[in-house]
Amino acid sequence: MRGKDPETGDFLAPSRSQQRRAALDVFDLGEKLAALSDAQLAKLPIPDALMPHILETRRITSHVAHKRQLQFLAKQMRREDDEALDAIRDALEEKGEASRREVAAMHRIEAWRDRLLDDGDDALAAFLTEHPTADRQHLRQLVRNAIEEKKRNKPPRAYREIYHAVRDAMDAGPGTGDEGPEEADDDAEA
């Protein structure tokens, strides 16, 4: 029994359910750590005492043995300070947010590329309005080449080059790149 404080009536320790949820949370964190590559692990603030256990968990491939090793890793992690585990969680969440931002930027670039191929000069004018440092002639030539490649069933070399040119223009130009082609349509109609 966990008992109650006679004066306040508050429980002295967390309930078994709370303890179990906390243990499962640490187990899930251990699973995430075991799934990361060496480079990703090196970027995280993992205590030196945990690293051999994480590497051993990654080494074991047998299902039952791997699960048992994960439980042992979680046990070792529960011995660490809560601050250390919170720092690891925070670093993992930041990495996830950065990844989401990169994917969103990639989607914006792909949307511009598709729009340049579909709408031609109108899309190019909208893109250049937003990113005036982009090379108009080079982009126009890439669009023509990509359309020609598609007609002749050739490898999409120019199609890929458009992606790089758009990405470079979005990175270098005064436009933030946050505005997608849908928002640029609204500006062009006004």
N, C-alpha and C positions, 0 to 999 in steps of 0.2 A: 504494500500500500504506500502511496506517496505522501499521505498525511496532509493536514491542514494547519495553517498558522492559527493558534487559538485566539489571537487578538483580532486579526483582520478577516479570517475566514478564507484567505487565499490558499491555493494549493502550493506546496513547497517545491514540487518538481513537475516537469512536463508530463503529460499523460503518455501512456504507452502508444497511443495512436500518433501523437506528435513525435515521439521518439522514432517510430517506424517510418513516418513520412520523411523525417530528417535523414535517416539511414538510407532510404531509397533514393533521396535526392543526391546523396554522396555517391551511391552506387551508379546512378545515371551519369554523374560527372566523371567518374572513373571510366565508364564505357566510352564517353566522348574523348577522353584523353588517350585511351588505348587505340582509338581509331585514327588519331592524328599522325601525320608523318613526322620524321625527325626534325625537319626544318620548322614545322608548325610548333612542335613541342619546344624548340629552342627559343621561340619568341615569347613563350608564356612564363610567368613567374612561378615555376614549379620548384618546391623545396628539393634540395639534393637528396634527401632521404627517400623521396617518393620515386625518383627517376628510375632506379633499378627495378622497382616493382612494376612500373608502367611498361618498361621494355620487356620484362619477363612475361607480362600479360599479352603483349603483342606477339611474342615468340610462340606461345602455345596456340595450336590450331584445333586440337580435339575439342569438340563442343562442351562436353561435361567438364573436362579439365580447365578449359578457358573460363567457363562460368565460375568454377571454384576459385580460380586465380583472380577473377574480377571481384569476387567477394572478399578475398584476402586483401586486394588493393584497396577496396572500400574501407576495410577495417584499419589499414595503415593510414588512410586519408582522414578517418575520424579522429585519429590521434593528433593530427595537426591542429594548429590554431584555426579558429573560425576566420580570422583575418586573412590567412594564407589561402584558404579555400574561396573566400569572397574575391580575393585578388585574381585568382584563376578564372572564376566565373565572369568577372568584369572584363578580363582580357579576351575571353572567348566571345562575349557579347559584342565587344568593340569590333572584333574581327568579322563577326557576322554582319554588323551594320556596314562596315567598309565593303564587304562583298556585295551587299544589296545595292549600295551606291554605284559600284562598278558595273553591276548588271544593268541597272537603270540607265547609266550613261551609254552602255553598249546598245541598249534598245533604242535610245534616242538617235544614235548614229545610224543604226540600221533603218530606222524609220525615215531619216533624211535621205539615205541612199535609195530606198525604194521609191520615195517621192520624186527624187531627181530622175530616176529611170522612167517613172510613169507619167509625170507631168512636164518634164522637159524644161523649157525656158522659164515658165512661170515659177516652178520650184527653185530653179537656179537663182532667179531674181530675189525670191523670198529668202533663200539661204544667204545670198550675198548681202542683203539688207541687214540680216542678223549678224553675219560674220564678214565684215568688209575686207579683212586681210586675206581671205581665200582667193586663190588664183582662178579667175573666171575661165580663162582659156583652157587651162589644164583640166578643170572639172568638166567643161563642155566636151573636150576631146575624149575624156574617160567615159563619159556617158555614151557618146557615139560608138566608141569601141566596144563597150559592154553590150549595147543593143546588137551590134554586128556579130559579136561572139555568140550571143544567144541564137540569132538567126541561123548561124552556120554550125551550131552544136559544138563549138570549140570550148576549151577549158576557160573558166570564168576569171581570167587574169585581171582584166580591167575592172570587173565587178568588185574584186578584192581591193584593187587600188583605189576605187572610189571610197571604200570604207576608210582606208588609211588617210586619204586626202581630207575627208570630212572630219575625221577624228582630229587630225592636226590643226585644221581650221578652227574647230571648236575649242581646242586647247589653247591656241595662240590668240584667237580673236578676242575683241573686247566683249563680245556676247558671252554670257555665262554658260550657255549650253543647257540651261535648265528649261528653256522654252522649247517645246517639241514642235513638230511640223503642224500639229492641229492648231496650236495657238498662233503660229505664223499665218495660217489660213485666215484667221480672224483679222489679223493686221492687214493682209493683202486685200480683203474685201472692203475694208473701211475706207 
